[in-house]
Amino acid sequence: MESSDLRSVGLKVTLPRLKILEMLEHSSTRHLSAEDIYRQLMDGGEDIGLATVYRVLTQFESAGLVTRHHFEGGHAVFELERGGHHDHLVCFSCGRVEEFHDETIEKRQRQLAKDHGFRMTEHSLIIYGECEACQRGETPASKLRPRSAVSQASQHDD
């Protein structure tokens, strides 16, 4: 994306918007919280406040440039809207988010909706669990999150 993309969705091109857009485009992590973006900006010597980061992300969301996700037990994370449906795996220990697409699951969901008389307009599938690194105890303590009562109560072995 470029500054022309900002203009095409009705947003004025500003340095904070460009920096945040660039960060979302080039981050190795596709799902970033406002705090993640703020920390990375500060680490890079940028003088952009947290309130500005939140405001820009909200503007990007309204313009359809990013999608906001509210995964259980954490704060909102944002991902650049790149088109194409996908679902998520979320680690309840460290918050890691992985995307996946499985056409078999998609077909089954469409069939279930049809079987129940629904015309599906959209859906999301979020699978909560524990990533490999957390299972092996390899996640640094600084990355671990306290488990919410909901995620603790919903845990079970299959």
C-alpha positions as CSV (number, residue, x, y, z in Angstrom):
1,M,0.0,0.0,0.0
2,E,1.0,3.5,-0.6
3,S,0.0,7.1,0.2
4,S,-2.3,6.9,-2.8
5,D,-4.2,4.1,-1.0
6,L,-4.8,6.4,1.9
7,R,-6.2,9.1,-0.4
8,S,-8.4,6.6,-2.2
9,V,-10.2,5.7,1.0
10,G,-10.6,9.4,1.9
11,L,-7.7,9.7,4.4
12,K,-5.3,12.6,4.4
13,V,-1.7,11.4,4.0
14,T,0.1,12.1,7.3
15,L,3.4,10.9,8.7
16,P,1.8,8.9,11.6
17,R,-0.6,7.2,9.1
18,L,2.3,6.3,6.7
19,K,4.5,5.0,9.5
20,I,1.7,2.8,11.0
21,L,0.7,1.6,7.6
22,E,4.3,0.7,6.8
23,M,4.6,-1.1,10.1
24,L,1.5,-3.2,9.4
25,E,2.8,-4.1,5.9
26,H,6.3,-5.1,6.9
27,S,5.8,-6.7,10.3
28,S,6.7,-10.4,10.6
29,T,3.7,-10.6,12.9
30,R,0.4,-10.0,11.0
31,H,-1.6,-9.3,14.1
32,L,-0.5,-6.3,16.1
33,S,-2.0,-4.5,19.0
34,A,-1.9,-0.8,19.3
35,E,0.6,-1.2,22.1
36,D,2.8,-3.4,19.9
37,I,2.8,-0.7,17.1
38,Y,3.5,2.0,19.7
39,R,6.4,0.1,21.2
40,Q,7.9,-0.5,17.7
41,L,7.5,3.1,16.7
42,M,9.2,4.2,20.0
43,D,12.0,1.7,19.4
44,G,12.5,3.1,16.0
45,G,12.8,6.6,17.3
46,E,9.4,7.8,16.1
47,D,7.6,10.4,18.2
48,I,4.0,9.2,17.8
49,G,1.8,8.8,20.9
50,L,-0.3,5.8,21.8
51,A,-3.5,7.9,21.5
52,T,-2.5,8.7,17.9
53,V,-1.8,5.0,17.2
54,Y,-5.3,4.1,18.5
55,R,-6.9,6.9,16.5
56,V,-5.1,6.0,13.2
57,L,-6.0,2.3,13.6
58,T,-9.7,3.2,14.2
59,Q,-9.6,5.3,11.1
60,F,-7.9,2.5,9.1
61,E,-10.6,0.1,10.3
62,S,-13.4,2.5,9.3
63,A,-11.8,2.9,5.9
64,G,-11.5,-0.9,5.4
65,L,-7.7,-1.0,5.5
66,V,-7.4,-3.1,8.6
67,T,-9.5,-5.6,10.5
68,R,-9.8,-5.5,14.3
69,H,-10.0,-8.9,16.1
70,H,-11.0,-9.3,19.8
71,F,-9.5,-12.7,20.7
72,E,-10.4,-14.0,24.1
73,G,-8.2,-13.0,27.0
74,G,-6.4,-10.2,25.3
75,H,-6.8,-6.8,23.8
76,A,-7.7,-6.0,20.3
77,V,-5.2,-6.8,17.5
78,F,-5.2,-5.4,14.0
79,E,-4.3,-7.0,10.7
80,L,-3.9,-5.4,7.3
81,E,-6.9,-6.2,5.1
82,R,-5.5,-8.3,2.3
83,G,-8.7,-9.9,1.1
84,G,-9.4,-13.6,1.2
85,H,-11.1,-15.3,4.1
86,H,-9.1,-17.1,6.7
87,D,-9.5,-18.4,10.2
88,H,-7.3,-18.2,13.3
89,L,-5.5,-20.4,15.9
90,V,-4.8,-18.4,19.1
91,C,-2.5,-19.6,21.8
92,F,-4.1,-18.8,25.2
93,S,-0.7,-18.8,26.9
94,C,1.4,-16.3,24.8
95,G,-1.2,-14.8,22.5
96,R,0.4,-16.0,19.3
97,V,-2.0,-15.9,16.4
98,E,-1.7,-18.2,13.3
99,E,-3.9,-17.9,10.2
100,F,-5.2,-20.8,8.2
101,H,-7.6,-21.6,5.5
102,D,-9.1,-25.1,5.0
103,E,-11.6,-25.5,2.2
104,T,-13.1,-28.7,3.8
105,I,-14.0,-26.7,6.9
106,E,-15.4,-23.9,4.8
107,K,-17.6,-26.3,2.8
108,R,-18.8,-27.9,6.0
109,Q,-19.8,-24.6,7.5
110,R,-21.7,-23.6,4.4
111,Q,-23.5,-26.9,4.5
112,L,-24.4,-26.6,8.2
113,A,-25.8,-23.1,7.6
114,K,-27.8,-24.4,4.7
115,D,-29.1,-27.4,6.6
116,H,-30.4,-25.1,9.3
117,G,-32.0,-22.7,6.9
118,F,-29.4,-20.0,7.1
119,R,-27.9,-18.0,4.3
120,M,-24.4,-17.4,5.6
121,T,-23.2,-13.8,5.0
122,E,-20.0,-14.1,7.0
123,H,-18.4,-16.2,9.8
124,S,-15.3,-16.6,11.8
125,L,-13.6,-19.6,13.3
126,I,-11.2,-19.1,16.2
127,I,-9.5,-22.2,17.7
128,Y,-8.0,-21.6,21.1
129,G,-5.2,-23.8,22.4
130,E,-1.5,-23.8,23.2
131,C,1.2,-23.4,20.6
132,E,4.1,-25.8,20.3
133,A,6.6,-23.4,22.0
134,C,4.4,-23.0,25.0
135,Q,3.7,-26.7,25.2
136,R,7.5,-27.3,25.3
137,G,8.0,-24.5,27.9
138,E,10.1,-22.5,25.4
139,T,8.1,-19.3,25.5
140,P,9.9,-16.5,27.4
141,A,8.1,-15.5,30.7
142,S,7.7,-11.9,29.4
143,K,5.5,-13.2,26.5
144,L,3.2,-15.3,28.7
145,R,-0.2,-14.0,29.5
146,P,-2.3,-14.7,32.6
147,R,-5.0,-17.2,31.7
148,S,-8.5,-15.8,31.9
149,A,-11.2,-17.6,33.9
150,V,-13.0,-18.3,30.6
151,S,-10.1,-20.0,28.9
152,Q,-9.2,-22.0,32.0
153,A,-12.8,-23.2,32.4
154,S,-13.1,-24.1,28.7
155,Q,-9.9,-26.2,28.6
156,H,-10.3,-29.9,28.1
157,D,-8.3,-32.7,26.7
158,D,-9.6,-34.2,23.5
